[in-house]
Amino acid sequence: MTTSTENINKTYWTHSNYNGEIQNERLEGNAKFTFPSGTTYIGEFKDGEFHGHGILHYGNGAKYEAIWEKGVAKEGQYTFPDGLTYDANDWKYCDGYDRRFYTETLHGLKPAGRSQLKDNEPPQVIPHDCYDVGDGIYNPTSRIVTDYNGEFVRNADDDEHQWIIRTCRKGWDEHVGGQNPRLKPDISKLKN
């Protein structure tokens, strides 16, 4: 039996795209596969699955480089958009003992009185009545998360909605306590 290898560039009905080698009409060899979300896989395929060395590149700049076997990552390394690599055995980033952001571990803490609200500085401006969820902005009225450029990321289900409302940074300030009139200085006594 003879095998034939050729290159194709094909977009599927799912709006995903395969650009690379095929063998005997199967996705096999080196290729670039682009998902509808914009995430791309660049690497080896065998029988239509990720197989061998390959890298998933995410739209936010993160990547996952792995050795794949029949579509399953057997050994890999995740790298965040800021260059931090995840190490399950020696994870020092934002754990229970050290709550600093990665940029703070690289460049030191800000002076007293200047808070760092996110890993990237300056933090994104959050529209009023919305929340910053880390990978974008959440509008609780529409229940849609968009990236920081306004592109659709996902719809939030009920659990994520509740978590965001409870946990994430808001686009507005809230008064969280009443004023105690006993602690207010009497200005009239200060005048001569």
C-alpha positions in Angstrom: 0.0 0.0 0.0 1.4 3.4 -0.9 0.9 6.5 1.2 0.5 9.9 -0.1 1.4 13.1 1.8 0.2 16.5 0.7 -0.6 19.9 2.3 -4.1 21.4 2.7 -5.6 24.5 4.1 -9.2 23.8 5.0 -11.9 25.6 7.0 -14.6 23.4 8.5 -18.3 24.1 9.1 -17.3 24.7 12.8 -15.2 27.6 11.6 -12.0 25.8 12.7 -9.2 25.7 10.2 -6.5 23.0 9.5 -3.4 24.1 7.6 -0.8 21.4 7.2 0.0 17.9 6.1 -2.4 15.1 5.4 -1.7 11.5 4.7 -4.1 9.1 3.1 -6.8 11.8 3.5 -6.2 12.0 7.3 -4.9 14.9 9.3 -1.4 13.7 9.9 2.0 15.3 10.1 2.9 18.9 11.0 0.1 21.5 11.0 -1.5 24.5 12.4 -5.1 24.0 13.7 -7.1 27.1 14.6 -10.2 26.8 16.8 -13.2 29.1 16.4 -12.1 30.9 19.6 -8.8 31.9 18.0 -6.8 29.4 20.0 -4.2 27.7 17.8 -2.4 24.4 18.0 0.9 24.2 16.2 2.5 20.8 16.1 2.2 17.2 15.1 -1.0 15.2 14.3 -1.6 11.5 13.8 -4.9 10.1 12.6 -6.7 13.4 13.2 -5.5 13.9 16.8 -2.8 15.9 18.5 0.1 13.4 18.7 3.7 14.2 19.4 5.1 17.6 20.2 2.7 20.6 20.0 1.9 24.0 21.5 -1.6 25.4 22.1 -1.4 29.2 21.8 -4.3 31.1 23.6 -5.7 34.4 22.6 -4.6 36.1 25.8 -0.9 35.2 25.1 -0.7 32.1 27.3 0.5 28.8 25.9 0.6 25.1 26.7 3.5 23.1 25.3 3.1 19.4 25.6 3.8 15.9 24.3 0.5 14.6 23.1 -0.6 11.0 22.7 -3.9 10.3 20.8 -5.2 13.8 21.6 -4.3 13.7 25.3 -1.5 15.8 26.8 0.9 13.3 28.6 3.5 15.8 29.7 3.3 19.6 29.4 4.1 23.1 30.6 1.7 26.0 30.9 3.1 29.5 30.5 1.0 32.5 31.5 0.8 35.6 29.3 3.3 37.4 31.6 5.9 34.7 31.1 5.3 32.9 34.4 5.4 29.1 34.0 3.3 26.8 36.1 5.2 24.3 38.2 2.9 22.0 40.3 5.8 20.9 42.5 7.3 24.3 43.2 4.5 26.8 42.9 5.4 30.1 44.6 2.9 32.4 43.0 0.0 33.7 45.0 -0.2 30.8 47.4 -1.4 30.7 51.0 1.9 32.1 52.3 2.8 34.6 49.7 -0.1 36.6 48.2 2.1 38.8 45.9 1.4 39.1 42.2 4.1 37.7 39.9 5.2 41.2 38.8 5.7 42.0 42.5 8.0 39.0 42.9 10.0 40.3 39.9 10.1 44.0 40.6 9.3 44.3 44.4 6.3 45.7 46.2 4.9 49.2 45.7 5.5 51.8 48.4 3.0 51.9 51.3 -0.3 53.5 50.3 -0.2 52.4 46.7 -2.1 49.2 46.1 -1.5 46.9 43.2 -4.9 45.6 42.2 -3.9 43.2 39.4 -0.8 41.6 38.1 -0.6 44.0 35.1 -0.2 47.7 35.9 -2.0 49.9 35.4 -5.2 47.8 35.8 -7.9 47.9 33.2 -10.6 50.5 33.5 -13.8 48.7 34.5 -17.1 50.1 33.1 -19.6 51.2 35.7 -21.9 48.3 36.8 -19.4 45.7 35.4 -16.7 43.4 36.9 -13.1 42.5 36.1 -13.0 38.7 36.0 -9.3 38.3 35.1 -9.6 37.4 31.5 -12.1 40.2 30.6 -15.0 42.3 31.7 -18.3 40.8 32.9 -21.7 42.6 32.4 -24.1 41.1 35.0 -27.1 42.4 33.0 -26.3 40.5 29.9 -24.2 37.8 31.7 -21.6 38.0 29.0 -17.8 38.1 29.5 -15.9 40.1 26.9 -12.1 40.4 26.6 -10.5 43.8 27.4 -11.0 44.7 23.7 -14.7 44.1 23.8 -14.7 40.7 22.0 -17.0 38.0 23.2 -15.4 35.4 25.4 -18.3 33.4 27.0 -21.7 33.4 28.7 -21.6 33.1 32.4 -23.7 30.3 34.0 -25.5 30.8 37.4 -22.5 29.5 39.4 -20.0 31.8 37.7 -22.4 34.8 37.9 -22.6 34.3 41.7 -18.9 33.8 42.1 -18.2 37.0 40.1 -20.7 39.1 42.1 -19.2 37.8 45.3 -15.5 37.9 44.4 -14.4 40.1 41.5 -13.2 43.7 41.3 -16.1 46.1 40.6 -16.3 49.1 38.3 -17.7 51.4 41.0 -17.0 52.3 44.6 -19.3 51.4 47.4 -19.7 52.9 50.8 -19.4 49.9 53.1 -19.9 51.5 56.5 -21.7 54.2 58.3 -20.1 57.3 59.8 -20.0 57.5 63.6 -21.0 61.0 64.5 -19.1 60.7 67.8 -15.9 60.3 65.7 -16.6 63.4 63.6 -14.6 66.4 64.7 -16.7 69.4 65.8 -15.3 72.1 63.4 -17.0 74.9 65.2 -14.7 74.4 68.2 -11.7 74.6 66.0 -12.5 78.1 64.9 -11.1 81.1 66.9 
